[in-house]
Amino acid sequence: MDALTTIFAHRSIRSFQNKPICQEVLSQLLQAAIRTSTTGNMQVYSIIVSQDEDKKRELHKIHFGQNMILEAPLLLTFNADFHRFNTWCLQRNATPAYDNFLSFFTAAIDALIAAQNVTIAAESLGLGVCYLGTTTYQALKLIDFFKLPSAVVPVTTLVIGYPAENPPLVDRLPAEAVVHFEEYQEFTADKIDQLYAEKEALPSTKELLLINQLENLAHIFTQKRYPKSMNVDFSNLFLEAIRQQGFMNQ
């Protein structure tokens, strides 16, 4: 498939065939990551390849028991990583100054762009992918599991394999919800109603509201999916991971 066709056909896959990914395909995916855009051509990210079944069972536990981890033949964990770059600087008698939050954010951007390049490459080769948001929730445990050195923080994980399902495309807000020309356009109450009307009218939304006995879709997000208590708890854990790995010197 061409790039646009691949992008427009994207869906998250959570069920996979019992079929391995050959070394040639894996190499193509990793090269897609390596060829991605990167800040200052520093490539301040790293990728950990997980294929060993015993290791995947441990990762399954860390990632809250998501069974697609056991089904898929491949997991790629993307890290914000200044460790290698710092080591190179020191070996060249240059003093690195990348122990601050901006450097972490720079490296996280690099890692996420690399992950998206892999996503597009994987889907163009007939593979399915799913991002794991639990990577940031469990960053401290993943640091220990992968024995990550200083200046390395996991930011996302891709589960990759041959799909055993073909789910429908999920809904998306219309373009005017996310695109602003020249300057940010504030949303009126009527505009918000218009932008969210289709999403709120979906049968799946009505089913969610019935199951959870809630008034509207916004309550699903704020009370069930991402409530304040969870956000605060996982924010503190992730900040601790960033601090522990040496990125908070400012």
Residue pairs with C-beta under 8 A, 6 or more apart in sequence:
1 9
1 123
1 124
3 120
3 124
6 120
6 123
6 124
7 120
9 123
9 169
10 119
10 123
10 169
11 128
11 167
11 168
11 169
11 170
12 129
12 130
12 131
12 167
12 170
13 68
13 128
13 129
13 130
13 159
13 161
13 163
13 165
13 167
14 66
14 68
14 130
14 165
15 68
15 71
15 163
15 164
15 165
16 68
16 71
16 72
16 73
16 128
16 159
16 161
16 162
16 163
16 164
17 161
17 162
17 163
17 164
18 71
19 73
19 161
19 162
20 73
21 73
21 74
21 127
21 160
21 161
21 162
25 125
25 127
26 49
26 74
28 121
28 125
29 76
29 118
29 121
29 122
29 125
29 160
30 47
30 49
30 118
32 117
32 118
32 120
32 121
33 47
33 114
33 115
33 117
33 118
34 43
34 114
35 117
36 110
36 113
36 114
36 116
36 117
37 113
38 44
38 45
38 110
38 113
38 114
39 106
39 107
39 109
39 110
42 85
42 110
43 85
43 110
44 80
44 81
44 82
44 85
44 98
44 103
44 106
44 107
44 110
45 78
45 79
45 80
45 81
45 107
45 110
45 111
45 114
46 78
46 79
46 81
46 83
46 84
46 111
46 152
47 76
47 77
47 78
47 79
47 114
48 76
48 77
48 79
48 146
49 74
49 75
49 76
50 56
50 59
50 74
50 75
50 76
50 77
51 73
51 74
51 75
56 69
56 70
56 75
57 70
58 145
59 69
59 75
59 145
60 66
60 67
60 69
60 70
62 134
62 138
62 141
62 142
62 145
63 69
63 132
63 134
63 135
63 138
63 157
64 134
64 137
64 138
66 132
66 134
66 159
68 130
68 159
69 75
69 132
69 159
71 161
71 164
72 159
72 160
72 161
73 160
73 161
74 159
74 160
74 161
75 157
75 158
75 159
75 160
76 115
76 118
76 157
76 158
76 160
77 135
77 142
77 146
77 154
77 156
77 157
78 111
78 112
78 114
78 115
78 154
78 155
78 156
78 157
78 158
79 107
79 111
79 148
79 152
79 153
79 154
79 155
80 104
80 106
80 107
80 108
80 110
80 111
80 152
80 153
80 155
81 107
81 111
81 151
81 152
81 153
82 96
82 98
82 103
82 104
82 107
82 151
82 152
82 247
83 149
83 150
83 151
83 152
85 96
85 98
86 96
86 98
86 151
89 95
89 96
90 96
98 151
99 151
99 246
99 247
99 248
99 249
100 247
100 248
100 249
100 250
101 242
101 247
101 248
101 250
102 250
103 247
104 153
104 242
104 247
107 153
108 153
108 155
111 155
111 156
112 155
112 156
115 131
115 156
115 158
118 129
118 158
118 160
119 129
119 131
119 158
122 128
122 129
122 158
122 160
123 129
126 162
127 160
127 161
127 162
127 163
128 160
128 161
128 162
128 163
129 158
129 159
129 160
130 158
130 159
131 156
131 157
131 158
132 156
132 157
132 158
132 159
133 156
134 157
135 142
135 154
135 155
135 156
135 157
136 154
136 155
136 156
136 234
136 238
137 234
137 237
137 238
139 153
139 154
139 155
139 237
139 238
139 241
140 237
140 240
140 241
140 244
142 148
142 154
143 152
143 153
143 154
143 241
143 244
143 245
146 154
148 154
148 245
150 245
150 246
151 245
151 246
151 247
152 245
153 241
153 242
153 245
153 247
171 198
171 199
171 202
173 195
173 196
173 199
174 195
174 198
176 195
177 195
187 195
196 217
199 205
199 217
200 216
200 217
205 217
208 214
208 217
208 220
209 215
209 216
209 217
209 220
212 219
212 220
212 223
212 224
214 220
214 223
214 224
222 228
239 248
242 248
